Amino acid sequence: MTVPHPKSADRAASPAPEPARTPSPWQGQGAVVAVVALGGAIGATARYAASLLWPARTGGFPWTTFGINIIGCAVIGVFMVVITEVWAAHRLVRPFFGTGVLGGFTTFSTYSVEIQRLVDAGEPRTALAYLFGTLTGALTVVWLAMKSTRGLLAWRQR
């Protein structure tokens, strides 16, 4: 008669190990998604309010959207310098304000639709001016805002 090895009896009685779980890409991201959504709602509401206060004239240059995009780019330039070089912000500040509020406030979709409307209204020159003016203005103002913010911070530290 063979006596089973004590460890083999333990193995038979213990349950099989659970397979390793692959973490979900959403795991731990609930707070980030929530603050981006909240910030986006705030930014989009502000943009909509601006469009009601300063509506664009049909066939004319869309100054409101242009201004919103330029202002938003200036703010993002200042914001990025402050949270990356000056202030150790909470991990949700950047998604809330940068992605949410400013992402909802500035608008590539409205910009694209307005270009198409200008072309459809027989205003291709205005459409091109708006197209290139917004791109050039946005990139320039981000750069100027970042450079100015760094300069102001350096001046304050002297």
Secondary structure, DSSP 8 states (H G I E B T S, - for coil): -----HHHHHHHHS----------TTTT-HHHHHHHHHHHHHHHHHHHHHHHHS---TTS--HHHHHHHHHHHHHHHHHHHIIIII----TTHIIIIIIIIHHHHS-HHHHHHHHHHHHHTT-HHHHHHHHHHHHHHHHHHHHHHHHHHHHHHHHHH-
